């Protein structure tokens, strides 16, 4: 099922100073009232369904969908961040037999940050295609938001040239890690989550680049999938390391590994 959220009209901008709609929040509908989501594919589109990207102006700086009825497994705060991406628009596909439960009482919220390099305003929608199975027909997974910025904010600063930023977490959960992907900003090289206790790499996600509208654009982030990738135990020390090689100092960059864990 494809669900379209929006619309948003992003102000006009320039190549040096894009227009921006920063951190807009809305309550949104779920793709089903009771099901297990086994895959998710995001895109930013125009009203006619065609893709909106930097070659025509708009940039999906990031979006985050949270289950407001849940709780973050890593930081303990209210709201469970279950789907997210930047302009890389990573497709998530769980191994066969696994799914993220959606239940009747769950409430979803959407946070978006959109930019526009065009000299005219652009009206866009966030389009997400969900693949789902019947309720309670898969082994349930839960989201693990492993963030090099820590729990208070995802943003941090990097200097010009190579750098690494690290944050560690003592796991409050245990289970089988079955899927993960990274998120970074331009200048990012790769972001890795490592279980220091077992000396196991949970996921090392590399950034891919292309040129769009004459600019260097981050267009992909690597994914990790397995049945399982690794087993995480209660009390394991998990470290997230975000590696950048930025041509200039930057504020507000990110390094996130978004993972999904099944119990047992």
Protein Blocks (a to p, Z undefined) as FASTA:
>chain_A
ZZdedddddddddfklccddehiacddddfbfbdcdfbdcdddddfkopacdfknopacf
bacdddfkbccfklopaciafbdcdfkopacdddehiacdddfklccddddddddfbfbd
cddddddddddddehiaccdddddddfkbjmbmbdcddehjdddddddddfbdcddfbdc
ddddehiabdcdddfklopafbdcddddddeehiacdfbdcddddddfbdcdehiacddd
dddddfbdcehiacdddddddeZZ
